[in-house]
């Protein structure tokens, strides 16, 4: 059976970017985590320890987003690596990191990276 858990729209203010201004001023980001697992036992027994804790997913994202990086690709990979290390029952993982209002000399709402494993 395929069970999906999503924690979407995790809002962060972080200091990622290649431009000096981005690392000084910072900017807004949204992170979405989508994973598949088997939470049959949790659903049957109302037992949080038998599923993926949403609080843990949020905590991992917030902590990793707080570490400044030049590239959102890098921070996204750190998030994936950490989720896989701390939540072993994940079968499939998709992490999307969206940078709002990027400074790329154009009228662009956002840029995003997606990592799927």
VENLIN-V141634 format. One record per pair of residues at least 12 apart in sequence whose ideal C-beta (glycine too) atoms are under 10 Angstrom apart, sorted by the first residue. I is the first residue (numbers start at 1). J is the second residue. Records with the same first field share a line. If there is no record, write none. Layout:
I=J / J
This chain:
1=36 / 38 / 39 / 40 / 43
2=36 / 37 / 38 / 91 / 92
3=35 / 36 / 37 / 38 / 39 / 40 / 42 / 43 / 51 / 52 / 91
4=34 / 35 / 36 / 37 / 39 / 92 / 94
5=33 / 34 / 35 / 36 / 37 / 39 / 51 / 52 / 53 / 54 / 57 / 87 / 90
6=32 / 33 / 34 / 35 / 54 / 57 / 94
7=31 / 32 / 33 / 34 / 35 / 52 / 54 / 55 / 56 / 57 / 58 / 60 / 61
8=30 / 31 / 32 / 33 / 34 / 96
9=30 / 31 / 32 / 98
10=29 / 30 / 31 / 32 / 33 / 57 / 58 / 59 / 60 / 61 / 62 / 65 / 79 / 97
11=28 / 29 / 30 / 31 / 61 / 62 / 65 / 100
12=26 / 27 / 28 / 29 / 30 / 31 / 61 / 62 / 64 / 65 / 66 / 75 / 97
13=26 / 27 / 28 / 29 / 65 / 66
14=26 / 27 / 28 / 29 / 31 / 62 / 64 / 65 / 66 / 67 / 68 / 69 / 72 / 75 / 97 / 99
15=27 / 65 / 66 / 67 / 68 / 69
16=29 / 65 / 67 / 68 / 69 / 70 / 71 / 72 / 73 / 74 / 75 / 97 / 99
17=68 / 69 / 70 / 71 / 72 / 99 / 102 / 103
18=69 / 70 / 71 / 103
19=70 / 102 / 103 / 104
21=103
22=68 / 70 / 99 / 102 / 103
23=68 / 69 / 70
25=103
26=68
27=99 / 100 / 101 / 102 / 103
28=98 / 99 / 100 / 101 / 110
29=61 / 65 / 72 / 75 / 97 / 98 / 99 / 100 / 110 / 112
30=61 / 96 / 97 / 98 / 99 / 100 / 110 / 112
31=57 / 58 / 60 / 61 / 62 / 64 / 65 / 72 / 75 / 76 / 79 / 95 / 96 / 97 / 98 / 112
32=61 / 94 / 95 / 96 / 97 / 98 / 112 / 114
33=52 / 54 / 57 / 58 / 60 / 61 / 79 / 80 / 83 / 90 / 93 / 94 / 95 / 96
34=92 / 93 / 94 / 95 / 96 / 114 / 116
35=52 / 57 / 83 / 84 / 87 / 89 / 90 / 91 / 92 / 93 / 94 / 95 / 117
36=52 / 89 / 90 / 91 / 92 / 93 / 94
37=50 / 51 / 52 / 87 / 88 / 89 / 90 / 91 / 92 / 93
38=50 / 51 / 89 / 91
39=51 / 52 / 89
42=89
50=89
51=87 / 89
52=83 / 86 / 87 / 88 / 89 / 90
53=86 / 87
56=82 / 83 / 86 / 87
57=79 / 83 / 86 / 87 / 90 / 95
59=82 / 86
60=78 / 79 / 80 / 81 / 82 / 83 / 85 / 86 / 87 / 95
61=75 / 76 / 78 / 79 / 82 / 83 / 95 / 97
63=78 / 79 / 82
64=76 / 77 / 78 / 79 / 80 / 81 / 82 / 83 / 95 / 97
65=78 / 79 / 97
71=97 / 113
72=96 / 97 / 98 / 99 / 102 / 111 / 112 / 113
73=97 / 113 / 115
74=97 / 113
75=95 / 97 / 113
76=95 / 96 / 97 / 112 / 113 / 114 / 115
77=95 / 97 / 113 / 115 / 117
78=95
79=93 / 95 / 96 / 97 / 115
80=93 / 94 / 95 / 115 / 116 / 117
81=115 / 117
83=95 / 117
84=117
90=117
92=116 / 117
93=115 / 116 / 117
94=114 / 115 / 116 / 117
95=113 / 114 / 115 / 116 / 117
96=112 / 113 / 114 / 115 / 116
97=111 / 112 / 113 / 114 / 115
98=110 / 111 / 112 / 113 / 114
99=111 / 112 / 113
100=112
